[in-house]
Amino acid sequence: MAVHTSGQSVAKAAEPGRARGRRRDTAGAPGKLRRALSTHWYAWTMVAPVVIVIGVIIGYPLVRGVYLSLTNADERNVERSIGVNHLPATYEFVGLDNYADALTGSQFLDTLGWTLVWTVSCVAVTFGLGLTLANILNRRIAGRSFYRMMLILPWAVPGFVSVFAWRFLYNEDNGLLNKLLAGGGIDAVPWLNDPTWAKFSVIAVNVWLGVPFMMVALLGGLQSIPGELYEAAEMDGANAWQRFRNITMPGLRSVSTTVVLLSTIWTFNMFPVIFLLTRGGPGEATQILVTQAYKFSFEISPRDFAQSSTWGVLILVLLMVFAAVYQRVLRKQGETW
Amino acid sequence: MRRGIAATALVASLALTATACGGDDAESGKSASGKLSGTVTWWDTSTVGSEDKVFKKLAEGFTKLHPDVKINYVNVPFGEAQNKFKNAAQSGSGAPDVIRSEVAWTPEFADLGYLAPLDDTSALKEDKDFLPQAAASTKYNDKTYAVPQVIDSMGIFYNKKIFQEAGVQPPSSIAELKTVSKKIKDKTGKTGLYLRGDDAYWFLSFLYGEGGNLVDAEKKQITVDNPAGVKAMKVVKDLVDSGAAKTDATDGWNNMQTAFKEGKVAMMINGPWAVTDTYGGKEFKDKANLGIVPVPAGSDGQGAPQGGHNLAVYAGSKNLEASYAFVEYMTSVESQTTVAKELSLLPTRTSVYDKPTVSGNEMVAFFKPVVDKAVERPWIPEGGSLFAPLVTEYTKVLTGQTTPEKGAEATGDAYRKLLKDWK
């Protein structure tokens, strides 16, 4: 999450300088660049540290990842220094072979299919629940702040702690969930051992983790809708559903488009939930693209760096395409962000 | 009192080794004083809470011999050690000086250039004393890269009390296993066998039992998907489907140990490394309640995999001489005797088996003949890589996501990608 926020703010910060620079360039004469630099030296200096840091921590790995995806690099042929021995790199450039393999084989497409199901269902359920809870908590009910606190709690607990707690709850023999069900006379559910139940389980945990963020964001959105609108609508005889449909939803639009976009990107790459809960299992049933890319790079041997980077680049491309399409759709509806 | 005597004996024998070491050092003309110094970091992978205490104490005993050497004992969980070591070794920082390397990892690490060759170093003294099958995994490209620490194999652990209640005898074949499980279920309501579904190592006994194997290293052939391999997949699937065995796709080790220690299942397949942990369970407060018999035979006979651990030295260690000496110490007759006595783990030196404390140990006495007959695994660099594709398909078969035929086929395909020129 931290990475996304910082990336965002940096992108914003870098925007003015870059846009201006480009405009000057296209204007033509080479002398103008110098003039631009002399006029805006202050802006450039301010932006420089950020640009350099971003270049080092995001740019370099990105370029390196793209490069590796065009080679056949694996654990055996990359450069290594072991004590006094230094083994030079011996991998070769293979062009787009890795991409062809990924896109024509069934593994990438199967994993992509489940990743999409996972993302869409997580975001839809999280948004629905978050919206409901936000609406409930926006009313004047007794103990409102207590409920708000309780509902934000999952967000405050470190992700891996929650996931491990859930793993105990899901345990087929000794887990609390099955003990409760047994009390009700229901047979033990193989939460993490059956492919379908495992899919259900990982989605449930992710929803549990994601609802607080949705709720807080939407609650903020709800509070920014002026109360007079509701009063006026009530005067005109609009019922609850009509008020929700015509005041709440449009009023929330700018908040909800942002949170849906963010949570789609986060869920698409939600590594810890899947990895810590099921490790992508049983079999490969809950493996999403990022956990599979990790597996190529760290779990199989010899580690396949080339294939892992290929998947990484494809993930990046998919998300960029999604963001572009999403923005275009919103722009058509008159939203800008 | 007895412990006191043992400790004295240990110190005395260590002192003897110490003088021997000192002499060698002087000959090789290392430092003027011939004394080893520095820090040796050792990554141990033994079970936390039972085995690790003994190993830690043993490792720290090294300083009695070489007072200037500090031993930095680190226990790395077995499941993470391979990856952690590879990360550290590749980047060239953070790797330990000595690692307890599982037998299949050893040729892989050696192939990647991470291990120091041990031939003609102080680590490999009296190498003729080692069991040949234990020494096999330490050799790669005609060099020796590790020293065998313990050797093991698998058998059926069973709960004698439950067996008595159900009035059954330990099974010796898969067919018997099924009838025994059924009787246990009928009489006591408990499940017969716990079968790990998240680790392919537990599948090997069934595969060997049907006459199959992962690969045939001599003929450079992939055999996991031949008819025997498919049949083995069918056998395990049938055990689970028929209710004779229960399984888990996640957390298998913990679930298995808990279920067995609490008497919820009557049998499990396991190795000597689980003995000490099992004795910690409430069902086995009375150690006599734990029975062990060989793994059930398949249609082609009985077969359990040969496993174990070696001690290997990281090629980039800053303190090679001290590391060699540490490996020698940890695999010495005295150390192996202590480990066998206290943890029921099997020594890798033939001479250790002659000691009465070792040969008198019930678990060692049981496992030694099993180890002698155990199926040796292919000691190729890819040996450790063979498990990842297999476990994926094996779990898929057990959870009904694929058929035994397709599971075996997919595993074979993955192996062909891994072992390029093989058939």
Interface residues (C-beta under 8 A of the other chain):
Chain A: E75 R76 V78 R80 S81 I82 G83 V84 N85 L87 R167 N171 E172 D173 N174 L192 N193 D194 P195 A198 T278 R279 G281 P282 G283 E284 A285 F298 E299 I300 S301 P302 R303
Chain B: Q82 N83 K86 N87 A89 Q90 G92 E108 D111 L112 G113 Y114 A116 G197 D198 T247 D248 A249 T250 D251 N255 T258 A259 K264 Y314 A315 G316 S317 G384 S385 A388 P389 T392 E393 T395 K396 L398 T399 G400 Q401 T402
